[in-house]
Amino acid sequence: MKTIPIITFFLCTVMYAHAQLNIVPKNDGLKEYTVTNAHPYDSLTNVEKRSFTSLPGQTLYMHGVKNDRNGYWDAFYTVNFLTGDDRTVYKAVNISTTPSKEVVGKYYEVVKVWTKTDYLSAGCCLLLREK
C-alpha cells in the first residue's frame, strides 16, 4: 500500500520539474536573416522584436525624435555587435554617440538582420544601406 503513494509522489515531482525546465527560454544563439529567408512582412505592425526577422528587403525612414541634439548613444555601429566583435560606432562623436544629423531624414534598406537570444536577453542588429 505504501508503494502507490510513493510512485504517485515521484511521478508528480518529475512532471513538475519537467514543466519548470520548459519555462526557461532556450538559447537560440545567433541567427542571420536576409531577403532569402526573411519572415513574411506585415506593414501594419510596428517595428519591434517580433517583426525584426521580416525586415530584410524593406526600406526604413529614420525620422528622429524631438530632442535629438545629443545624438544617438550606442545605436549605430559599423559591425554586428551581437558577435562580440569591436563595437565601432558610425561617425562617432565623443565615445559611442552618432550625431543625429548623420542619420535623421534618410532612407535605409535593410540588407540583413541578426538576432541573438540566450537565457537572459534578446538582441537584434540590422545591417542598413543608405538609399
C-alpha positions, 0 to 999 in steps of 0.5 A, spaced: 500 500 500 505 504 501 508 503 494 502 507 490 503 513 494 510 513 493 510 512 485 504 517 485 509 522 489 515 521 484 511 521 478 508 528 480 515 531 482 518 529 475 512 532 471 513 538 475 520 539 474 519 537 467 514 543 466 519 548 470 525 546 465 520 548 459 519 555 462 526 557 461 527 560 454 532 556 450 538 559 447 537 560 440 544 563 439 545 567 433 541 567 427 542 571 420 536 573 416 536 576 409 531 577 403 532 569 402 529 567 408 526 573 411 519 572 415 513 574 411 512 582 412 506 585 415 506 593 414 501 594 419 505 592 425 510 596 428 517 595 428 519 591 434 522 584 436 517 580 433 517 583 426 525 584 426 526 577 422 521 580 416 525 586 415 530 584 410 528 587 403 524 593 406 526 600 406 526 604 413 525 612 414 529 614 420 525 620 422 528 622 429 525 624 435 524 631 438 530 632 442 535 629 438 541 634 439 545 629 443 545 624 438 544 617 438 548 613 444 550 606 442 545 605 436 549 605 430 555 601 429 559 599 423 559 591 425 554 586 428 555 587 435 551 581 437 558 577 435 562 580 440 566 583 435 569 591 436 563 595 437 565 601 432 560 606 432 558 610 425 561 617 425 562 617 432 562 623 436 565 623 443 565 615 445 559 611 442 554 617 440 552 618 432 550 625 431 543 625 429 544 629 423 548 623 420 542 619 420 535 623 421 531 624 414 534 618 410 532 612 407 535 605 409 534 598 406 535 593 410 540 588 407 540 583 413 538 582 420 541 578 426 538 576 432 541 573 438 537 570 444 540 566 450 537 565 457 537 572 459 536 577 453 534 578 446 538 582 441 537 584 434 542 588 429 540 590 422 545 591 417 542 598 413 544 601 406 543 608 405 538 609 399 
